[in-house]
Amino acid sequence: MEITERVAVLGLGRMGLPLARRLSGAAKELVVWNRSAGRAAGLTEAASPAEAVRGAGVVVTMLSDPAAVAEVADRFRPALAPGTLWIDMSSIGPAAVAEQHARLPDGVSLVDAPVLGSVDAAAAGALVVYAGGEEQALDRAQPLLERFGRVVRCGGPGAGAALKIVVMGAVVTSVTAVGEALAVAERLGVPADQARRALAAGPLAGVMARIASTDADFPIRLAAKDLALADGGPVFTAALTTLLADPARAELDLAAAAG
């Protein structure tokens, strides 16, 4: 389905660039912006966030964390015209979404739509999109979000951001726990391949498939960010401590946390 509005995509990192490419040719007009210039890969690039959103009916942001969203939003917020729909696909948690919602200019809507899936799924349009917002805004966002994968409507503003943190908290903690289980296996003399096969044949099959993936690209530093946003109890806290223990591993995929 063609998207009949001008769309601006801000943030061309691991996930943002493949999302922008998914919109190229589908949107009536597409303009992109990134903090570091030169990542547009042939797409029309604006010189600033304000220039990117000026005249856009839909603004999509895919940024690294709450601080990045707040900083970039401060730069483009004054240029948002009444009637603009802002879709934030960053993983920033419901508190940061509520903060941005409270600062919206009159007539501007916000949908929080973080995603589950890695770079390969983003390129293929096979992500899971957790969408939260007012019903009218969700209806308007639906055709665009469907370009990225399966849309799960979670409820009102912040609901998508909340569910993403719940899911990522469980996934990241489970991967970290498998790493400890494999360390126990080594200590007890269980061959690593045998231990991995046994884990993959049981309730942790999905976690083991994530660990074995050769296509995933989700750095440990971002996994730790999501886990910190969950502000969980002792199990999440222990997993977070484990992830942060070796800064040299920060850019490795989460699977490295399982050894």
N, C-alpha and C positions, 0 to 999 in steps of 0.2 A: 504494500500500500504506500502510495506517495505521501510524503509529509509536506503539506502545503504552506508551511511557514518557514521563515528564515531561522536557522538553528545556529547557535554558537556553542562550541565545545571548548571548555577551558580545562587544561590539564592533559598533556599528551605523554604520560608516563607509560609504564608497562601495560596498564589497562585502558587508559584514555585514548591512546592512538588507535588500537584496534576498534574501539567503540566509534571513534570518529570515522574510520574507514567504513564501518557498517552503515553509516549515515550518508556517505558520499554517493551521490546519484539517487538516493531515496528522498533527501530533503530538497525542497525547492531551491534553497540556497544554503550553503554551509560555510562558516568561518570558524577558525580555530585560533587558540592562543596557548602558549606554554611559557612558563617562567624562564626557561632557557630556550632561546630562539634556535631555529634550525631543525626542529623535530616535526615539521608539518608534513613532510614526505609528499609534497606536491599539492597539498590542500591549501586553500586560501588562508593566509595567516595574518592576524591583526597584530598591531604593535603594542597594544595594551589591553587589559581586561575590559576597560570602559569602551574602547573602540570595538571590541569583539561583540559586546552585548547590545550596542546601540543599533536599534532597528530590528533586533531579533525578537521573534515571538516566543521562542523557547531557548532557554539557556541550560546547558548541561555542564555540571562540574564533576570532575573525577580527580580528587586531590588526596594527598597522603594522610592527613590527620586533621583534628579540629583546628589547630593553630593555622595550618595552611588555608583551610576553608575560610576562617575568619579574616585572615590577611587579604586574600584575593577578593572576598565578598566586599570588604571595605572599599576596594578599588573599583568595583563595578556597580555597586548598589545604587549610587546616585544616577547612573545612566539607564537604569531599568525603567521602562515606560509602563504606565498602567495597562493591564492586560497581559503582561509578560508572565510566562510560566517558567519557574526555575526548578529544574530537576537536579538535586544533589545526589550523586551516586557514590560519593566518598563514604568510607566506613568511619563514622565519627561518633556514633552513639546518640541516644535520644536527647541527652541534656544539651549537646551542641546544636542539634536540630532545633530544639525549642528556643535556644538563644537566637539563632538566625531567623526563625519564624517571627519572633517578637520584634525584629528589626526590619521586617519587610516594608517597603514603601506601599502606600495605598494602591490597591488594585493589582498587586503582584501576588501570585500564588507560589507555594513551595511544595514539592513532592520529594520525600526522602526515598531513595531507591538504591540502596547498596546491593551488591551482587555476590553470589556464591559461584565460584569457578575461577579458573586461572586464565592465562593469556590465550591458550589454544581454544578454550571455550568462548572467550570474547571474540576471537577472530571468526569463529564458526557460527556465532549467534546462538550458542548453546548454554548460556548462563542461566542461573536462577536469579530473578530480580525480585527482591523483597520491597514492595512499594507501600508507603504510608502517606496519607494526605486526605484532604477533603474530597468527597466523592466526585464533584465536578472537575477538580484538578486531576484526579486519577483517570477519569474518563478521557480527558484531553491528552494525558501523558501516555495512555495505553498503546496507541499505534506506534509511537516512537520506541517505547520500551520493548515492544514485541520484536523489534529489529535485533535486540540483544539476547533474547531467549524467552524462557517461560516466566510470565509475570504472576507473582503471588501477591494479591492484595491483602495487606495485614491489618488495616484499620486506619485510624486517623493520623494526624501529623505525629511523626516520631515512631510510629509502630513498626515501619520497615527497618529503621535503624536499630530498634530494640531487638527485633527478632534476629537480625544479622549478628548482633553481639552475643545473643544466647547460643546460636548455632556455632559461631566461631569459638566461643569459650569451650564448648564441648569438644570440638574437633581438635583445637590446638592442645588442650589438656590431654586428650586421648593419644595424640601422636607423641607427646612428651612422655606419657606413662608407658607407651610401648617401648620407647628408648630405654627406660629403666628396667622393664621386663626383660629386654634382650641383654642388658648388662647382667641381670640376675642369671639368665640362662648361661652366659659365658662363665660366670663364677661357679655355677653348679656343674659345668662340663657338658651342657646340652649344646650340640652343634647348632650354629647359627641358622643354617638352612632348615633344619628340623624345627627349630623354634618358630621361625617365620611361617613355615607351612602350617604348623598347628594353629597359630594365631589367625592365619588367613582362612582357615577352614571353620572357624567358630564365629561368635558374635562380633568380633572385631574385623570381619572381612572387609568392610568398607574403609576402615582406617588403614588396614594393610594395603589396600589398593591405592589409597592416596600416597602412602609412603613409597610404594613401588613405582609410582608414575614417573615417567621420564619427560613429560610435557609440562608439568606444573612449574610455576615460577612465582612463588610467594615467599619473599624474604622473611627470615626469622624476625627481623626488626619490626616488620608490619604485623606479624603474628603476635608479637609481644605487645604491640600497641593495642590491638583488638582485645587481648586478654586483660590489659590494664584498664581499658574502658569498661569491662564487665564488673570490675570492683567486687570480685567474688570472695568466697571464703578460703579456708586453708588449702584446699586442693588446687584451686586456680592460682592462689598466691605461690604455692610451691612450684607449680609449672612455670609461672612467670619468672621466678627466681632462677630456675634452671635455664630458661631461654636467654636470660640476660647475663649469665655467668661468664660467657666467653664473647666479648665484643668482636673478636676476629671472625666469628661465624655469622655476624649480623646480616650479611647479604646472601648467605646460602639459603636455598629453599628449605621450607619447614621440614621436609623429610630428613634433613640432616640432624634434626633433634632426636630422631629415632636411631641414630648411629648409622 
